[in-house]
Amino acid sequence: MDTLTQDALTVLQPGFTGTTAPGWLLRRLGEGLSAVGLFGRNIASCEQLAALTAQLRAEREDVLVAIDEEGGDVTRLEVRTGSSFPGNLALGTIDDTALTRAVARELGRRLATCGVNLNWAPSADVNSDPDNPVIGVRSFGADPHLVARHTAAYIEGLQSAGVAACTKHFPGHGDTAVDSHHDLPRIDADLTTLHARELVPFRAAVAAGTKAVMSAHILLPALDPALPATLSPVALHGLLRAPVTRGGLGFDGLIVTDGMEMQAIAATYGIERGSVMALAAGADAICVGGGLADEETVLRLRDALVAAVRGGELAESRLADAAARVRSLAAWTSGAGAAREGAAPAPEVGLEAARRALCVTAPPGYAPLSTPVHVAAFTPLANIAVGDETPWGVGAELVRLLPGTETGTYGPGSAGAEAVLAAAGERRVVAVVRDVHRHPWMARALGTLLAARPDTVVVEMGLNEAPASGALHVATHGAARVCAVAAAEVLTGK
């Protein structure tokens, strides 16, 4: 196979289906493919994941095995149980960078043990819009400087375990009202605001030595009025790559695109043309596979890149440079074995963080729950990044701690508070909400429930933007399993 075709394969980060590597993927690794993206569908257990990554490395020893493991609400390693680590908002609420570094190191250690060496995390987005439908608790917070210091700490912790960090979503997804999985978001901030807010954490990430940065499919007219950041030479080459002396961030590592099958790109440009444009703009690795996960997609993208070079649309030197950056990161991960071996386990650090992140509002003399309750989980539609396969809420923990407890799930189409009251009977109600400030149906149901049953306990597992309510109010700042454990401890005193 010629060098051009090998380079075209090298810059791709595809996904696949199944918990073992299909034959086509192994063949392409032998031909030059240098990276693979893993999702929840590929993981059944840590032991199975370790066997899968060993299977990949038997074909190509220096393969980059990437995963979208933020901890908190977005987990792939524990997709079926919920994460053992609280997410970014919980860590930002505590605001202890040493703890953030320790959490990221333990998460990195577990990834490395399973053979994963590139993590599409952390999210360095400043959540300046609390109604943002896709970031929310995935952000460390709304203060750029708080986000910056925790982004840096997370990178240091993760990479100290031998796993490369991929800081996202450049140049910042926190002020969007649209999910780029569905459409193209637009941020109308001026350049002064962009530099003072969105870019502050990314500068900190570059200074902390992040090995990779992920671009966002967002349009910032003040930066580039025509092209989203992933496809914009102004954003990637002119801002992210440009030297600090010329107003840039001076980043010299790997630039990875967000998923090219997301509608912000696919619906407007198509994944083939979008991939060519992204590489021409300065991206080095094309992430595809969250939704498209087959050999045909890989071959289509490979052939589109080769044709673009031969047709003069993409400089061969640009493709070669991108491929070289991929190989350079692979070499770094191959040499990070000492860091992996030196990472001592810290199994309780996630629970410690989840406990410290709780915000509890209780009246004087509040008595912990001691008898079975009815847990009413008001469940909004999950965004694609989080997924709907990962369990959340405190129901399972309260069933364990208060035998006889019953649970129910209530959504925007359900009968609301009336259904909860009918199901609860004489039992006390624990209402579990997620971003209640963003969902009018949820706020109405909760208000009606509290009017009828003032002794209702409220657990908020999203952004804590609404006023505290209920006989006891617990804000967890995330919906990870470990956050539920910490909340249940407070509710029951156990």
N, C-alpha and C positions, 0 to 999 in steps of 0.2 A: 504494500500500500504506500502511495507517495506521501511526502511530508505534508503537503497541503491538506489532504484528506485526514491524516492523523491529527493535525492541528485543529481541524474542524471538529473532530470527535473530542479532543482534549478539553475544549472550552464548554462542553455540555455537562449539565448536572441533572440527569434524568431520574425519574422514579420508575417503579415497577410494582406489580401486584404479587402478593404471596409472601410467605414467611421463609422461603428459600429462593435463591437466585435462579431465574429462568435461564435456559441455555443461551438465548439470544444475548442476554446481558453479559454473560461470561465470554462469549465470542467477541463482543464489541470491546470489552476490557482488553482482550488480547490484541485488538487492532489499534488501540490508542485511546479509548475512552478512559478518562482519569478520575472521574468522580461519579458518585451515586447518591441520590437523595432518598432518605428513609422517612416514612410516614407511619401513622398509627396502624394502618393496614398491614404493615410489614413486621409488627412486633407482638409477640404473644407472651414472652417472658425474657428476663435478662439472659438466661442460659441459651434460649433459642436465638436471641439477637447476637450473642457472642459467636454462636455457630455460624450464623449467616455472614457476619463480617469476616470470619475466618475463611469461609467459602469464597468470598470476594477476593481476599488477599492471596489465596492460593493461585488465583489467576493473575493478579497484579498486586505486587507487594506494597507499592506506594499509593494505592488508590485512596482518594479522599472520600470518606464516608460521612455524609452530612445529615443533619437532623434539625428539626424545628422544635427544640426543647427549651422553652423559656422558663419552665417551672410555673407554678401557679396555675392559672386557667388554661394555658397552652402547654400541654404535655403530650409527648408521643411515647416516651419511655414508660409511662404509667397511664396510658390512655384509657384502660379499662377499669382502673381503680381510683384515679385522681392522684395528684402529685403529692409527694412527700416534702415538697418545698413550697413556701408561699411565693407569690409572684412579686413583680416589681413594686406595685403600689404599697404592699405591706412593708417591704424593705425600706421604701422611701419614707413611709409614715414613722418608722422607728428612727430612721436617720442615723444609723450607726454604720459607717463605712467598713469597719472591721468585720461586722456581722455579715454585711453584704458580700464582702470578699470571701468569708468562710463558707457561706451558703453556695456561692458560685464554684468554689474549689471542690466542695463535696459533690455538687452536681457534675462537675467536670470529671471528678474521679470515677463516678459511677458510669458516665458515658465512656470514658477511656477503658474501663474494665470490660465493657461490652464491645469494644473495638471501634467506637465512633470517635472521629478526630476533628470534625468541623461542626460547630454549632451555629445555626442561623439565629443567634442571640448575642447580646441583649437588645431589647428595644430601647433606643435612646430618644424616643419621641417625647416632646414636652406636651402633656395633655392640657393644653390651654383652653380647649373647648370641652366642657364636661358632658356635652351631648354627643360627642364623637362616638359613632357606632361601632368602631373597629379597634380602637386603642384602649381607652378606659383604664382598667386596672393593670393593663400590660405596661403602662408607663410608671416611672418612679414618682411622678407628680407633675404639678403645674409650674413649679419654680425651676427655671432653666439651670440655675447653679446647683440646686439639689440634684436634679437629674444628671448633671455633668459629673458630680463627684461620685455618685453611685454607679453610673455607667463605667467610669474608670475603675472603680473597685471591683465591679463584676468582671470586667475584662481581665484584670490582674489575677483574680481568683480562678477563673476558668482556664486561662492559659498557663497558670502555674501547675495545673494538673495535666498539661500536655494536649489540651483541646483548643483548637483555634477558635477565636471569637469572630463572629460576623455581625458587626453593629448595624442596626437598621432603625428606621427606614429613611435613608438620606434623600433629601435634606430635611425631613421631618414631617410626620404624618399626624401630628397631634391636633392641628387646627382644622381638620376636615369634617364635613358633615355627611360624606359619602364614603362607603366602603369600596375600595378599588377592586375587590373581588367582583363587584357588580357593575361599576361604572367608573368614569374618570373623575376623581376629586379635583377641586380647584381651591387654591389658597390665595387670597387676594392681599396678603400682607406685603408691605413695601420692603425694600432691601434693608432699610435700617432695622425694621422689626425682625426680619429674617436673621440678620447677623446677631442681634441682641437676644433672640429667643431660640429659634429652631437650631441654629448652628452651634450654639454654645456646647451642648453635650457631644457633638461630633468632633469639635476641636479637642475636647478632653479625651475622647476615644482615640484619636490619632496620637495625642501625646502619651497615652497609656500603652500604645503599641498594638492596637487591635490589628489582627492579621488580615481581616477582610471587612468590607463595608457593603451593605445591601442597599441598592437604589430603590426608590419608591416610584410607583406609577401615579404621580400627582403632577398637576399643572400649576406652576407658579408664574403668572404672567410678568411679575416684576423681574424675574430671572430669565425666563424664556417664554414669550407669549404664544408660541406655536407648539412646542413639543413638551411632553411630560418628562420628568427628570431622567427616567431610565433611558430615554432616547435622545437626550439633549447634550450636545457637546459643551454647551455653556455650563450646564450643571456638573457634568462628570469631569471633562477635561479642563474646563475653565474655572471651576470652583473647587471641586474635591481634589483634583490632581495639582492644580496650580500652586506654586510656592507661596509661602506665607508672606514673603516680601511683595508679592503681587496681589495680595488680598485673598489668596486661596487657603486651603487647609493643609496642603503639602503632603497628602496621603500617597504612599508609594506601594501599598499592598494590593490585594486582590479586590476588585470591584465585582460583586455578584448582583445580578438582577433579581428582583422579586419574581414570583412565578409568571412566566410569559403567557400562560393560558388564562390568566385573570382577565376579566372583561375590559378593564381599562386599556389594555393593549390588544388583546385578541379580537375584540369586537370592532376596533377601528383600523388597526394595521395588519392584523393576522400575525400568527406566531413566527412564520418564516421571515416576513419583511421586518417585523419588530425585532427579531433576533439580529438580523443584519444591521439594522439601524443602531441597536444598542451597542454592538461591538464597535461600529464606526464612531459612536459618540464617546467611547472610552471604557465601556464595560469589558470585563475579562472572562466572565463565566455566566452562562445562560441557565437559569434555574427553570426547569419544566418537569412536571411529573406529579403535581398535586392532583390534577384532574386527568391529564394525559399521561399514560404510563405504559407505553407499548413500544415495540421496536420500530413500527412505522413512523412514529413521531421523531425518534432519534435519527432515522435515516432521512426524513424530510428536512430536518434542521441541518444535518451534516451536508446534504446536497445543496441546500439553499446557501450556506456559507461558502462552499466551494464555487458555486455558480456566481456568487456576488464578487468573489475575488477575480475569477476569470473574466467577468463582465466589467470590471473596473469600478464597481460600486463600493467595494471594501478593499482597502489596501492589504496586500499580502503581508506586509511588514506589521500592520496593526493586528492581524490575526496571529501572526507568529509571536508578537509581544504578549498578547493575551494568553496564549498557550504556555509561554515561558513563565508567566506569573502563576498559572495554575500549578505547573511542575515545581516551582519554587516553594509554594505553600506545602505541597505534598512532601517535599524534601524536609521542610521544617518539622512537620508532624512525624515523619519517620525518625527524626533525631530527637524527639521529645520523650523517648521511653524512660529516661532517667527521672523526668518530672512525674510521669505516671507512677513509677515505682516508689517515689518518695512521698506521694500524697497519702497521708494517714487517714483512715476512715473517721468521719465525724457524724455518726448516724442520727444524733439527736439535734443537730443544728437547725434543721428545718422546723421541728416542733418548737424549739426555743424561740425562733423568729416569729412563728405564727402566734404564740402566746403573747409576745411583746407587742405585736401589731394590733391587738384587740383594743377597741375603744368601747368601754362599758358605761352605760348611763343607767343607774339604778337608784330608786328612792331609798331613803334610810330604812333599815330593817327588812330589806327584801330577803325573802326566804328562797333558797334554791329549790328547783323542781324535784319532787321526790316520788311522784306517782305518774302512771302512764299518761301521755298527752296525745293530742292529735297534731301532727306536723303538716302544715299546709305550705307547700312549695309553690310560689307564684313564679312560673317559668316562662320567660320570654324566649323568642326564637334566638338560637345561638348564632353568632357570626361564624363564617367559614373557618377563620383562623382557630377559633376555639373548638368548633365541631360539636355535634350533639351526642356523640357516643361516650363522652367522659361524664361519669356521674358527678353530681354536686349536691350541696345542701347538707343539713345536719340530721336528716331523718335516720340514716343508718347508724349514726353514733348514738342518737337518743334511744333507738330500739335496743341497742346493746346495753346502754346504761340504765334505761328505764323499761324493763321487759313489759310487754303488753302495749307499748306505744304503737300507734297506727300512723300511717303517712298517706298523703294524697297530693297529686300534682294538678295545678290549676293554671290554665293559660288564658290568652285573650278571648278565646271562643267559649270558655266555660261559664258556668252560672255565677262565678265570683264568690262574694262573701256568703251568699245564701247557701251555696253548695258546701262551703267550708263548715258553716254552722250546723247544717244537717248531718254532715259526716262526723263532726266532733261530738255531738250530743252533750253530755255533761263534762266531757274531758276539757281540760285547759288547752288552749290553742297556742302553738308556736308557729308564727308566720315567718316564712323565709322568703326574702325578696332579693332581687338582683338589679341594681340601678333603678330603683323605684322612681327617681326623679325624671327618668327618660320615658316612662311608660304610663300614660294617663289611665289606662285600664287597670293597671296594677295599683296605682295610687288610689283610685276610686274604691277598688275592692278592699284595700287595706283600711281606708277611712271608714267604710261601712262596718267592717269587722270590728274595729276598735270601738266604734260607737255602741255596738251591740255587746261586745265582750271586752271591757276595759282592762281585764286582767291578762289580755293577750301579750305574749312575749314576741318581740320583733328581732329578727336577725337579718341584717343587711350584708350581703356577700358581694356587692359590687362597689361602685363609688358611693361614698357616704355624703351625698349632697343634700338630701332631704333632712328636715329637723328630726331629732330623736323622738320616738313615739313608743307607746306601749308601756306595760308595767315594768318591763326591762328591755333595754335596747342594746344590742351588741353589734358593732360594726367590725367585720373581719378584714376588710380591704382586699378581698379576693375569695374565690370559690374553690381553692384547692382542697383536697381531702384533709390535709394537715390543718387548714384553717377551720374546718368543721370540727375536728378533734378538739382544738383549742376552745372553740365556742361552746361545745357540749360540756367541757369541763367547767366552764363558768356557769352555765345554765343549771347544772346539777350539783355543783360543788364537789364533784368527784374527780 
